[in-house]
């Protein structure tokens, strides 16, 4: 192992839990398979934990083990999580360099923190830019390495695909949006994602716009069809990823799910008061979302709820700010009809995203590979 830094090809195990391609989101796939797609010169064993674990994987000597976000999300399912801890215990015992790439770190963060310590994870790529001591108190004390990652990355294929996107005049959709309704278990920001699309449709109903907005799960657009959809939209609604609600063991989610089952018409304020009064917004766990990155590349102008966006984007320079309650309808509509301004915003946003090196898939993987090699 001492000569690992001189090896041209590493032996790497990648573990994920991606759903079938027919319902798979491209952004999630890009993150979970970022290593084999952007450093193909190495030897990969790629395993979906939804399938039985072959014995030969347990017996192999890997240089590195990559735990994808979908695999790490198993912490949310108590029974399955216990099963996976037992079945994949060989990872705990392995001498490989272990990298974890979680998302929504604030959800079941105590379970995640204990997991990272128990398995001796060498490097955690968190998508949350700050509050790492709150998210990973045990892991930090063990001197575990934490680095900033992202909810989505820019591949060379994405850059080429949107090198010359459709002009706005050629696009048939004025404003697009997709989300799921009633994410109150993720706090106000999660709830916003569920209702802002419907609110937008109500507030802008008299503006003669072609809208393709839905919060119905059956209207989700998987795979490359999503890119086509986004590239055919002049504008899209966007919100920061993650939320501002710390749920250490998933108790809040369970309480909200139960309350919404009993009272399906309950609004956010009622749910917040009954299930987690006074704690939403105590910390900032938001991050730039894959949709923001994709829209920037497609030069689809974003009507974005004001937020931090990982410190990369600024209102009016990179997006049109849309208030949570859509109260600035007239202002937003006026900007949407200013062709010079929206062209400037689209170009500025694309430039800002492309100039942020941390979002580049190849650079992310190259940095990680160098860290793996430098260990020995």
Secondary structure, 3 states (H helix, E strand, C coil): CCCHHHCCCCEEEEEECCCCHHHCCHHHHHHHCHHHHHCCCCEEEEEECCCCCCHHHHHCCCCEEEECHHHHHHHHCHHHHHHHHHHCHHHHHCCCEEEECCCCCCECHHHHHHHHHHCCCCEEEECCCCCHHHHCHHHHHCCCEEEECCCCCECHHHHHHCCCCCCHHHCCEEEEEECCCCCHHHHHHHHHHHHHHHHHHHHCCCCCCCEEEECCHHHCCCHHHHHHHHHCEEEEEECCEEECCCECCCHHHHHHHHHHHHCCCCCHHHHHHHHCCCCCCCCCEEECCHHHHHHHHHCCEEEECCCCHHHCCCECCCEEECCCCCCCHHHHHHHHCCHHHHHHHHHHHHHHHHHCHHHEHHHHHHHHHHHHHHCC
